[in-house]
Amino acid sequence: MARLAGATPVILPTSISDNFLLKPESLASVITEKSRLLILCSPSNPTGSVYPKELLEEIAAIVKKYPRLLVLSDEIYEHIIYHPAKHTSFAALPGMYDRTLTVNGFSKAFAMTGWRLGYLAAPKHFVSACGKIQSQYTSGASSISQKAGLAALNLGYAGGEAVSTMVKAFQERRDYLVRSFRELPGVKISEPQGAFYLFLDFSSYYGSEVEGFGTIKDSETLCMFLLEKAQVALVPGDAFGDDKGVRISYAAALSTLQSAMEKIKDAMSLLKAPAAVQ
């Protein structure tokens, strides 16, 4: 999308040891006067990471130094968050209201994926410019979807009891998967604080040979192996720019995840993590 708009995307790598959170010094090292947009996602897909307020304030301090830099803050998972983590909207930080374009929607917290209803909150001149493209691009959200969105908002703050119950179920599933994957040798885990994904580092298994399948070379071949041997679908990390990992969604019943976990363990028992080289 950035390239289609004539921009040059600059990808900032993050590390599982830092819970996939952007380091302010990394941002400061690549940002220039030509930089126009910083894209943040918290809570994050695919990692489930949540940016604490203090870290966002450090990022905001860097943004302030570049008057032409805007921030696109993807906050669609804001209500799917696990105690003690707290969501901070970037536009709420001092001096960031006029510099931030907040993207949100109904697909995640309200489980309304098929309704295709999202929104942008930003200064009026930016919204007006976006509207000119949007009106020719998709025409607009249907009246039926808008009525459904209104019903969701009327559930109360943060979706009220309905969303709170759903988040408790997500946390139970997260806790089960974190415990289970910690039992697998060689798998590195960053415990998600929000959203409904685990991004797991399976790279210690790369290079393993599997009889009847071949070599586990990367995240794509690992996911293909698990699909064939365990009938479990995961997303390769290279789709997100990190080939060490794979993403698992726990937006499924706990019983389904328990069955999937047993199948994954059985399949992984066919592999042996290569010995670490000192």
QUIVENUR-V897012 format. One record per backbone hydrogen bond with DSSP energy under -0.5 kcal/mol. CO is the residue of the C=O (numbers start at 1). NH is the residue of the N-H. Records with the same first field share a line. If there is no record, write none. Layout:
# QUIVENUR-V897012
CO=NH + NH
This chain:
# QUIVENUR-V897012
1=5
2=7
3=6
7=9
9=11
11=13
15=18 + 20
16=19
18=21
23=26 + 27
24=28
25=29
26=30
27=30 + 31
32=35
36=70
37=39
38=40 + 72
40=74
44=46 + 48
48=193 + 194
49=43 + 44
50=52
52=55 + 56
53=57
54=58
55=59
56=60
57=61
58=62
59=63
60=64
62=65
63=66
65=67
66=69
70=38
71=73 + 101
72=40 + 74
73=75 + 103
74=42
75=78
76=109
77=80 + 195
79=81
80=195
82=85
89=92
90=93
93=96
96=99 + 100
97=100
99=71
100=102
101=73 + 103
102=121
103=75
104=119
106=110 + 112
107=113
108=111
112=115
113=116
116=118
117=106
119=104
120=122
121=102
123=126 + 127
124=128
125=129
126=130
127=131
128=132
129=133
130=134
131=135
132=136
133=136 + 137
134=138 + 139
138=140
142=146
143=147
144=148
145=149
146=150
147=151
148=152
149=153
150=154
152=155
153=156
156=159
157=160
159=162 + 163
160=164
161=165
162=166
163=167
164=168
165=169
166=170
167=171
168=172
169=173
170=174
171=175
172=176
173=177
174=178
175=179
176=180
177=181
178=182
179=183
180=183
181=184
183=185
184=187
186=188 + 204
188=201
189=191
193=82
194=197
196=250
198=200 + 248
200=202 + 246
201=188
202=205
203=206
204=274
205=208
208=216
210=213 + 214
214=210
215=217
216=207
218=222
219=223
220=224
221=225
222=226
223=227
224=228
225=229
226=230 + 231 + 232
227=231
232=234
234=236
235=247
236=239
237=240 + 242
238=241
242=245
243=219
244=202 + 203
245=237
246=200
247=235
248=198
250=252
253=257
254=258
255=259
256=260
257=261
258=262
259=263
260=264
261=265
262=266
263=267
264=268
265=269
267=270
268=271
276=278
